Amino acid sequence: MVDDSQELGKLREGIDEIDGELLRLINARAKLAHRIGEIKQGNIYRPEREAQVLRRVAERNPGPLSAAAAQRIIREVMSACLALEQPLTVAYLGPAGTYSEAAARKHFGGAPTLQPCAAIDDVFRVIESGNAHYGVVPIENSTEGAIGRSLDLLLSSPLKICGEINLPIHHNLMGKCAALGDVMRIYSHAQSLAQCHEWLNRNLPQVPRVPVASNAEAARLAAAEPGAVAIAGDAAAELYALNILAASIEDDPNNTTRFVIIADHDAGPSGSDRTSLVCSAQNRPGAVYQLLAPFADNGVSMSRLESRPARGFGGSRWEYVFYIDIEGHRSEPAVARSLEELRHRAGFVKELGSYPKAVY
C-alpha cells in the first residue's frame, strides 16, 4: 500500500512536470504564430495550412491517444493561437444546439465567436455583408442526399467553398415525457425525420411528425409543450434540459452529414484537395458526355455528380445545372486542363472553390 502511494506520488509529479512543459511549448507556439501574423497581415486563417498540420499529427501520432483525439487537441491549440491575431466570427444554421453548430466547433475549435442564423440564406447573407468571416452550411447527407437550398445559393452567390466537415449524425428522441407512451407529437427537421423514418414507423407509428426549421428549434418546442418530443443531438438535449427517451434512432448507423465552409475566398493547395463546380450542358446530343469527358481524358477522378433545376440563375423551365466534385486542386495541371476544356464545351461553368478534404 505504501509502495503504491509512493508510485502514485511520483507519477503525479511526472504529470505536473509534463503539464508545465506543455504550457511552455504552447505559449512558444503562440509566439511563433504571432510573429507569422505580423509578417503576413491581412487574412491570417489558412485552411490549407491547418489541414496539413492536422494530417501530420495523425501520421506522427504514436498513441495511446487516437489520431482523432490528438487532432482535436491540436485543433484547439491552433484555434486559440489564431484568436490572438484574428478573432473570427463564424455563422451557422442555428439556433444553438444544431448539428451545424457542432460542425463549426469541430472545424474551428472553441475560440471563434459563433453566430447562429435562422436559415441557410441568412448564413450566406451575413458573410456577403461582411458581418461574419466564415459560414458553415450542410450540403449533403449520406442517407437523404443533397441539401437543395445550399446548392441553389452556391450557384447564385459570389461566395466560395474553402473547406469541408464530415460529421457523424446520431439522432436522439428527447423530451419532458417519462416514456414513449406519453408522446403526442414529434418535432424535427424534415431531413432528420426522414433519416429516422423506419424507427418511427416501428415505435411511434401513429404519432404526428411535424417538420420545423432545425433540430434545435424542435428541442425548444419539446421543452415548452407537454407531450411533445424532438429528434435532435446531444447538445440540444443538454441545452434544453430534455430527457433522452431513445438514443441513436437513425436508420443508418453510418449516417453522416457533409458541411462546407463558405467565405469570400477558397483555399490554396494542401496536398489532398477537392474542387467543386457547377456547369450547364449545351442543348445538343451528347452534351452531358461532353461535360464529363475532360475529366476522364485528363485522369481526374470525379466523386460527385448531381443535377438540379437552374433556380436563381436565369434558367427557364426544364433547364438543369450539374454540380460536380472532382479530386485535386484547381492549380494542379490535370485539374486545370480539365476545367479549361470544360469551359469550351459547357454552356457555363462556375468554380465553387478548391479546398482541403475533411481531415477527421
C-alpha positions as CSV (number, residue, x, y, z in Angstrom):
1,M,0.0,0.0,0.0
2,V,2.9,2.3,0.9
3,D,4.7,1.4,-2.3
4,D,1.5,2.2,-4.3
5,S,1.2,5.6,-2.7
6,Q,4.8,6.4,-3.4
7,E,4.4,5.4,-7.0
8,L,1.3,7.5,-7.4
9,G,3.1,10.5,-6.0
10,K,5.9,10.1,-8.5
11,L,3.5,9.6,-11.4
12,R,1.7,12.8,-10.4
13,E,4.9,14.7,-10.1
14,G,5.8,13.5,-13.6
15,I,2.4,14.7,-14.9
16,D,2.9,18.1,-13.3
17,E,6.3,18.4,-15.0
18,I,4.9,17.4,-18.4
19,D,2.0,19.9,-17.9
20,G,4.5,22.6,-17.2
21,E,6.4,21.7,-20.3
22,L,3.3,21.6,-22.4
23,L,2.3,25.1,-21.2
24,R,5.7,26.4,-22.1
25,L,5.6,24.8,-25.6
26,I,2.0,26.0,-26.3
27,N,3.0,29.6,-25.5
28,A,6.2,29.3,-27.6
29,R,4.0,28.1,-30.4
30,A,1.7,31.1,-29.8
31,K,4.6,33.5,-30.1
32,L,5.7,32.0,-33.4
33,A,2.1,32.3,-34.7
34,H,2.0,35.9,-33.5
35,R,5.2,36.7,-35.5
36,I,3.7,35.0,-38.6
37,G,0.7,37.2,-38.2
38,E,2.8,40.3,-38.1
39,I,4.6,39.3,-41.3
40,K,1.5,38.2,-43.2
41,Q,-1.0,40.8,-42.1
42,G,-4.4,40.6,-43.8
43,N,-6.2,37.2,-43.7
44,I,-4.3,35.0,-41.2
45,Y,-6.6,32.0,-41.3
46,R,-5.3,29.5,-43.9
47,P,-7.5,26.3,-44.3
48,E,-4.8,24.5,-46.3
49,R,-2.1,25.1,-43.7
50,E,-4.4,23.8,-40.9
51,A,-5.3,20.7,-42.9
52,Q,-1.6,20.0,-43.4
53,V,-0.8,20.3,-39.7
54,L,-3.7,18.1,-38.7
55,R,-2.7,15.4,-41.2
56,R,0.8,15.5,-39.9
57,V,-0.5,15.0,-36.4
58,A,-2.3,11.8,-37.5
59,E,0.7,10.5,-39.3
60,R,3.1,11.1,-36.4
61,N,0.9,10.2,-33.5
62,P,2.5,7.3,-31.6
63,G,-0.5,6.7,-29.3
64,P,-2.0,5.7,-26.9
65,L,-4.2,8.7,-27.8
66,S,-6.2,8.0,-31.0
67,A,-5.3,10.1,-34.1
68,A,-8.7,11.9,-33.9
69,A,-8.2,12.8,-30.2
70,A,-4.7,14.1,-30.9
71,Q,-6.1,16.2,-33.8
72,R,-8.8,17.7,-31.6
73,I,-6.2,18.8,-29.1
74,I,-4.0,20.4,-31.7
75,R,-7.1,22.0,-33.3
76,E,-7.9,23.8,-30.0
77,V,-4.3,25.0,-29.8
78,M,-4.4,26.4,-33.3
79,S,-7.8,27.9,-32.6
80,A,-6.5,29.7,-29.5
81,C,-3.4,30.9,-31.3
82,L,-5.4,32.3,-34.3
83,A,-7.7,34.1,-31.9
84,L,-4.7,36.2,-30.6
85,E,-4.2,37.6,-34.1
86,Q,-7.5,37.4,-35.9
87,P,-10.6,36.7,-33.9
88,L,-13.1,35.0,-36.2
89,T,-16.9,35.2,-36.4
90,V,-18.4,32.0,-37.9
91,A,-22.1,32.0,-38.9
92,Y,-24.0,28.7,-38.9
93,L,-27.6,27.4,-39.2
94,G,-29.0,27.9,-35.7
95,P,-30.2,28.2,-33.2
96,A,-27.7,26.9,-30.7
97,G,-27.6,23.1,-30.3
98,T,-27.8,22.2,-34.1
99,Y,-25.6,19.8,-35.9
100,S,-24.3,22.9,-37.9
101,E,-23.0,24.3,-34.6
102,A,-21.3,21.0,-33.8
103,A,-19.7,21.0,-37.3
104,A,-18.5,24.6,-36.8
105,R,-16.9,23.7,-33.4
106,K,-15.3,20.6,-34.9
107,H,-13.6,22.6,-37.6
108,F,-12.8,25.9,-36.0
109,G,-12.4,24.9,-32.3
110,G,-13.7,26.8,-29.3
111,A,-12.1,30.3,-29.9
112,P,-14.3,31.8,-32.7
113,T,-17.5,33.7,-32.0
114,L,-20.3,31.6,-33.4
115,Q,-23.3,33.4,-34.9
116,P,-26.5,31.4,-35.2
117,C,-28.7,32.2,-38.2
118,A,-32.4,31.4,-38.7
119,A,-31.9,30.0,-42.2
120,I,-29.3,28.9,-44.7
121,D,-30.0,32.0,-46.7
122,D,-29.0,34.1,-43.7
123,V,-25.7,32.4,-43.3
124,F,-24.8,33.4,-46.9
125,R,-26.2,36.9,-46.3
126,V,-24.1,37.8,-43.2
127,I,-20.9,36.7,-44.9
128,E,-21.7,38.6,-48.1
129,S,-22.4,41.7,-46.0
130,G,-19.1,41.4,-44.0
131,N,-20.8,40.6,-40.7
132,A,-19.1,37.2,-40.4
133,H,-15.8,35.9,-41.7
134,Y,-17.0,32.3,-42.4
135,G,-20.1,30.3,-42.6
136,V,-20.9,26.6,-42.1
137,V,-23.8,25.1,-44.1
138,P,-24.9,21.5,-44.7
139,I,-24.6,20.3,-48.3
140,E,-25.4,16.6,-48.3
141,N,-26.4,13.7,-46.1
142,S,-25.3,10.1,-46.7
143,T,-28.9,8.9,-46.2
144,E,-31.1,11.6,-47.7
145,G,-28.8,13.2,-50.3
146,A,-28.2,16.8,-51.2
147,I,-29.4,19.9,-49.3
148,G,-31.0,21.7,-52.2
149,R,-31.1,25.2,-50.7
150,S,-27.3,25.2,-50.1
151,L,-26.7,24.1,-53.7
152,D,-29.0,26.8,-55.1
153,L,-27.3,29.5,-53.0
154,L,-23.8,28.4,-54.0
155,L,-25.0,28.8,-57.6
156,S,-26.2,32.4,-57.2
157,S,-23.8,33.7,-54.5
158,P,-20.2,35.1,-55.1
159,L,-19.0,33.1,-52.0
160,K,-16.6,30.2,-52.3
161,I,-16.1,26.9,-50.6
162,C,-12.9,26.9,-48.6
163,G,-13.3,23.7,-46.5
164,E,-15.5,20.8,-45.6
165,I,-16.5,18.9,-42.5
166,N,-17.9,15.4,-42.2
167,L,-20.0,15.0,-39.1
168,P,-21.4,11.6,-38.0
169,I,-25.1,12.2,-37.1
170,H,-26.7,10.4,-34.2
171,H,-30.3,11.3,-33.6
172,N,-31.9,11.0,-30.2
173,L,-35.6,11.2,-29.2
174,M,-35.9,13.6,-26.4
175,G,-38.5,15.5,-24.4
176,K,-40.0,16.0,-20.9
177,C,-42.1,12.8,-21.2
178,A,-41.3,9.9,-18.9
179,A,-41.9,7.2,-21.6
180,L,-42.7,6.6,-25.2
181,G,-46.3,6.0,-24.4
182,D,-46.7,9.7,-23.3
183,V,-45.5,11.1,-26.7
184,M,-48.2,13.0,-28.6
185,R,-46.2,14.9,-31.2
186,I,-42.7,14.7,-32.8
187,Y,-40.8,17.8,-33.9
188,S,-37.7,17.7,-36.0
189,H,-36.1,19.0,-39.2
190,A,-37.6,17.2,-42.3
191,Q,-34.2,15.6,-43.1
192,S,-33.9,14.2,-39.6
193,L,-37.5,12.8,-39.7
194,A,-36.6,11.1,-43.0
195,Q,-33.4,9.7,-41.5
196,C,-35.3,8.1,-38.6
197,H,-38.3,7.0,-40.7
198,E,-38.1,3.3,-40.1
199,W,-37.5,3.6,-36.3
200,L,-40.5,5.9,-36.0
201,N,-42.7,3.5,-38.0
202,R,-41.8,0.7,-35.7
203,N,-42.0,2.5,-32.4
204,L,-44.3,5.6,-32.8
205,P,-46.3,4.8,-36.0
206,Q,-49.4,6.8,-35.0
207,V,-47.8,9.9,-33.6
208,P,-47.9,13.1,-35.8
209,R,-44.5,14.2,-37.2
210,V,-44.1,17.9,-37.5
211,P,-41.1,19.3,-39.6
212,V,-39.5,22.5,-38.3
213,A,-36.6,24.8,-39.3
214,S,-33.9,23.0,-37.3
215,N,-33.5,20.2,-34.7
216,A,-32.6,22.8,-32.1
217,E,-35.9,24.5,-32.7
218,A,-37.6,21.1,-32.3
219,A,-35.9,20.7,-28.9
220,R,-37.0,24.2,-27.9
221,L,-40.6,23.3,-28.8
222,A,-40.4,20.0,-27.0
223,A,-39.2,21.7,-23.8
224,A,-42.2,24.1,-23.9
225,E,-45.0,21.7,-24.9
226,P,-46.4,18.9,-22.8
227,G,-46.4,15.6,-24.7
228,A,-44.1,16.8,-27.4
229,V,-40.7,15.3,-28.2
230,A,-37.9,16.2,-30.6
231,I,-35.3,14.4,-32.7
232,A,-32.0,16.1,-32.2
233,G,-28.4,15.7,-30.9
234,D,-26.9,15.5,-27.5
235,A,-26.1,19.2,-27.4
236,A,-29.8,20.1,-27.9
237,A,-30.8,17.8,-25.1
238,E,-28.3,19.4,-22.7
239,L,-29.2,22.9,-23.8
240,Y,-32.9,22.5,-23.2
241,A,-32.7,20.1,-20.3
242,L,-34.6,17.2,-22.1
243,N,-34.6,13.5,-21.2
244,I,-33.3,11.2,-23.9
245,L,-36.0,8.6,-24.4
246,A,-34.2,6.7,-27.1
247,A,-30.6,7.2,-28.4
248,S,-29.2,6.7,-31.9
249,I,-32.5,6.1,-33.6
250,E,-31.2,6.9,-37.1
251,D,-31.9,4.1,-39.6
252,D,-28.3,4.1,-40.9
253,P,-25.7,3.7,-38.2
254,N,-23.2,5.3,-40.6
255,N,-25.4,8.4,-41.1
256,T,-23.1,11.3,-41.9
257,T,-23.7,14.9,-43.0
258,R,-21.2,16.8,-45.0
259,F,-20.9,20.5,-44.3
260,V,-19.0,23.1,-46.3
261,I,-17.3,26.3,-45.1
262,I,-18.1,29.3,-47.2
263,A,-16.2,32.6,-47.4
264,D,-15.1,35.3,-49.9
265,H,-12.2,33.1,-50.8
266,D,-11.3,29.4,-51.3
267,A,-8.1,27.7,-50.2
268,G,-4.6,27.1,-51.5
269,P,-3.4,23.5,-52.3
270,S,-2.9,21.3,-49.2
271,G,-1.8,18.1,-50.9
272,S,-5.2,16.4,-50.6
273,D,-7.9,18.6,-52.0
274,R,-11.3,18.7,-53.7
275,T,-12.7,21.1,-56.3
276,S,-16.4,21.8,-56.6
277,L,-18.0,23.4,-59.6
278,V,-21.4,23.8,-61.3
279,C,-22.0,23.9,-65.0
280,S,-24.7,23.5,-67.6
281,A,-24.9,21.4,-70.8
282,Q,-25.5,22.9,-74.2
283,N,-28.7,21.8,-75.9
284,R,-27.4,19.2,-78.3
285,P,-26.9,15.4,-78.5
286,G,-24.2,14.0,-76.3
287,A,-23.9,17.2,-74.3
288,V,-23.7,15.6,-70.9
289,Y,-21.0,13.2,-72.1
290,Q,-19.1,16.3,-73.3
291,L,-19.2,17.7,-69.8
292,L,-17.6,14.6,-68.3
293,A,-15.1,13.7,-71.0
294,P,-12.4,16.3,-69.9
295,F,-12.1,14.7,-66.5
296,A,-11.7,11.2,-67.9
297,D,-9.3,12.4,-70.6
298,N,-7.0,14.0,-68.0
299,G,-7.2,11.3,-65.4
300,V,-9.2,13.4,-62.9
301,S,-11.4,11.4,-60.6
302,M,-15.0,12.7,-60.1
303,S,-16.5,12.0,-56.7
304,R,-19.9,13.6,-57.1
305,L,-22.4,14.4,-59.9
306,E,-25.8,15.8,-59.3
307,S,-28.3,17.7,-61.5
308,R,-30.7,20.3,-60.2
309,P,-33.1,22.8,-61.9
310,A,-31.3,26.1,-62.7
311,R,-33.1,28.1,-60.0
312,G,-32.0,31.6,-59.4
313,F,-29.6,31.7,-62.4
314,G,-31.9,32.8,-65.1
315,G,-32.8,29.3,-66.1
316,S,-36.1,28.6,-67.9
317,R,-38.4,25.7,-67.1
318,W,-36.8,22.3,-67.5
319,E,-33.2,23.7,-67.7
320,Y,-30.8,22.0,-65.4
321,V,-27.3,22.5,-64.0
322,F,-24.8,19.9,-62.9
323,Y,-22.9,20.0,-59.6
324,I,-19.6,18.2,-59.8
325,D,-16.9,17.4,-57.2
326,I,-13.5,16.3,-58.5
327,E,-10.4,15.2,-56.8
328,G,-7.5,17.7,-56.7
329,H,-6.9,21.4,-56.6
330,R,-7.6,23.8,-59.4
331,S,-3.9,24.7,-59.5
332,E,-2.9,21.1,-60.3
333,P,-2.0,20.7,-64.1
334,A,-4.5,17.9,-64.8
335,V,-7.4,19.7,-63.0
336,A,-6.5,23.0,-64.7
337,R,-6.6,21.3,-68.1
338,S,-9.9,19.7,-67.4
339,L,-11.5,22.9,-66.3
340,E,-10.2,24.8,-69.3
341,E,-11.5,22.1,-71.7
342,L,-14.9,22.1,-69.9
343,R,-15.2,25.9,-70.4
344,H,-15.1,25.3,-74.1
345,R,-17.8,22.6,-74.0
346,A,-20.3,23.7,-71.4
347,G,-23.0,26.4,-71.6
348,F,-21.4,28.0,-68.5
349,V,-19.0,26.9,-65.7
350,K,-18.7,28.3,-62.2
351,E,-16.0,27.1,-59.9
352,L,-17.3,26.9,-56.4
353,G,-13.9,26.5,-54.8
354,S,-10.9,24.3,-54.2
355,Y,-10.3,23.3,-50.6
356,P,-8.8,20.6,-48.4
357,K,-10.7,17.4,-47.9
358,A,-12.1,16.8,-44.5
359,V,-9.3,15.8,-42.2
360,Y,-11.1,13.8,-39.4
